[in-house]
Amino acid sequence: MDINLFKIALSRRNSSTQLTIFKDGEKALRHLRQNPGKASRPDLAILDLYMPGMDGMELLQAFKNDPDLESMPVIVFTSSQLPAEFSRCYENGAVKVVSKPMELEPFLGAVQGIEDCLRKNVDGHGELGACIG
């Protein structure tokens, strides 16, 4: 996931969303497990399917198999267009799979959709945990 595009998109939307960024799945999982409980957990996790080290699918499976993390909503933001990969994401607990556009305007629309999903889960000023590949 291109974090710079994501930051630009949030900035253009004047978003109050707070990002916590991890460069790989292992760091994200370690952070979440060291800080258990809903109070320290992001309201929504966004992850890239193709991350270095532990990839997005492995991270989704780890969330699904962890009683403290299994209820955290997860959106997969991916360049993949493969229906089988989308299906696997949903089978492993993703609430949404978004094909990431590579141009800014469609990217802005995708970020708006993610923020809308966040608002459905919290009161509108939540924290996103982003795992960036």
C-alpha positions as CSV (number, residue, x, y, z in Angstrom):
1,M,0.0,0.0,0.0
2,D,1.4,3.4,-0.8
3,I,1.2,5.2,2.5
4,N,2.0,8.6,0.9
5,L,-1.1,8.4,-1.3
6,F,-3.1,7.3,1.7
7,K,-1.8,10.3,3.8
8,I,-2.5,12.7,0.9
9,A,-6.0,11.3,0.5
10,L,-6.8,11.7,4.2
11,S,-5.3,15.2,4.2
12,R,-7.5,16.3,1.2
13,R,-10.5,15.0,3.0
14,N,-9.6,17.0,6.2
15,S,-9.9,13.7,8.0
16,S,-9.4,13.5,11.8
17,T,-8.5,9.9,11.4
18,Q,-5.3,8.9,13.2
19,L,-3.0,6.4,11.5
20,T,-0.7,4.0,13.2
21,I,1.6,2.5,10.6
22,F,3.6,-0.7,10.6
23,K,6.0,-1.7,7.8
24,D,5.2,-5.4,8.1
25,G,2.8,-7.8,9.5
26,E,5.1,-9.2,12.2
27,K,5.5,-5.7,13.7
28,A,1.8,-5.0,13.7
29,L,0.9,-8.4,15.2
30,R,3.6,-8.0,17.9
31,H,2.4,-4.5,18.8
32,L,-1.3,-5.6,19.0
33,R,-0.4,-8.6,21.2
34,Q,1.8,-6.6,23.5
35,N,-1.1,-4.1,24.0
36,P,-4.1,-6.4,24.4
37,G,-7.6,-5.2,24.9
38,K,-10.0,-3.1,22.9
39,A,-8.9,0.2,24.4
40,S,-5.5,0.0,22.8
41,R,-6.6,-1.7,19.6
42,P,-7.3,0.3,16.5
43,D,-10.9,0.6,15.5
44,L,-10.1,-0.7,12.1
45,A,-7.0,-2.3,10.5
46,I,-6.1,-1.8,6.9
47,L,-3.5,-4.1,5.4
48,D,-1.9,-4.8,2.1
49,L,-2.2,-8.3,0.8
50,Y,1.4,-8.3,-0.4
51,M,3.6,-7.2,2.5
52,P,7.2,-8.3,3.1
53,G,7.7,-11.1,5.6
54,M,4.3,-12.0,7.0
55,D,1.9,-11.2,4.2
56,G,-1.6,-9.9,4.5
57,M,-3.2,-13.3,4.3
58,E,-1.0,-14.7,7.1
59,L,-1.8,-11.6,9.2
60,L,-5.5,-12.0,8.6
61,Q,-5.3,-15.7,9.7
62,A,-3.4,-14.6,12.8
63,F,-6.1,-12.1,13.7
64,K,-8.8,-14.7,13.0
65,N,-7.1,-17.2,15.4
66,D,-6.4,-14.8,18.2
67,P,-9.4,-14.3,20.6
68,D,-8.2,-10.8,21.4
69,L,-8.0,-9.7,17.8
70,E,-10.6,-11.8,15.9
71,S,-13.4,-9.1,16.3
72,M,-11.3,-6.2,15.0
73,P,-12.6,-5.2,11.6
74,V,-10.0,-5.5,8.8
75,I,-10.0,-4.1,5.3
76,V,-7.6,-5.5,2.8
77,F,-6.3,-2.9,0.3
78,T,-4.7,-4.7,-2.6
79,S,-3.5,-4.5,-6.2
80,S,-4.8,-8.0,-6.8
81,Q,-7.7,-8.5,-9.1
82,L,-8.0,-12.2,-8.5
83,P,-11.5,-13.3,-7.2
84,A,-9.9,-16.3,-5.5
85,E,-7.8,-14.0,-3.4
86,F,-10.7,-11.8,-2.5
87,S,-12.6,-14.9,-1.4
88,R,-9.8,-16.1,0.8
89,C,-9.6,-12.7,2.4
90,Y,-13.3,-12.8,3.3
91,E,-13.0,-16.4,4.5
92,N,-10.2,-15.3,6.8
93,G,-12.2,-12.5,8.4
94,A,-11.8,-9.3,6.2
95,V,-14.9,-7.1,6.3
96,K,-14.0,-5.5,3.0
97,V,-11.5,-6.0,0.2
98,V,-10.6,-2.9,-1.9
99,S,-8.6,-3.0,-5.1
100,K,-6.2,-0.1,-4.8
101,P,-6.3,2.4,-7.6
102,M,-2.9,3.8,-8.6
103,E,-4.2,7.3,-9.5
104,L,-5.0,9.9,-6.9
105,E,-8.7,10.6,-7.7
106,P,-9.9,7.0,-7.6
107,F,-7.6,6.5,-4.5
108,L,-9.5,9.4,-2.8
109,G,-12.7,7.5,-3.4
110,A,-11.3,4.3,-2.0
111,V,-10.1,6.1,1.1
112,Q,-13.6,7.7,1.5
113,G,-15.1,4.2,1.4
114,I,-12.6,3.0,4.1
115,E,-13.5,6.0,6.3
116,D,-17.2,5.3,5.8
117,C,-16.5,1.7,7.0
118,L,-14.7,3.1,10.1
119,R,-17.6,5.4,10.9
120,K,-19.9,2.3,10.9
121,N,-17.7,0.8,13.6
122,V,-17.0,3.8,15.8
123,D,-18.3,7.3,16.4
124,G,-16.4,8.8,13.5
125,H,-13.1,9.7,15.0
126,G,-11.4,6.4,15.3
127,E,-7.9,5.1,14.7
128,L,-6.8,3.1,11.8
129,G,-4.0,0.6,12.1
130,A,-2.3,0.4,8.7
131,C,0.1,-2.4,7.8
132,I,2.1,-1.2,4.8
133,G,3.9,-3.5,2.5
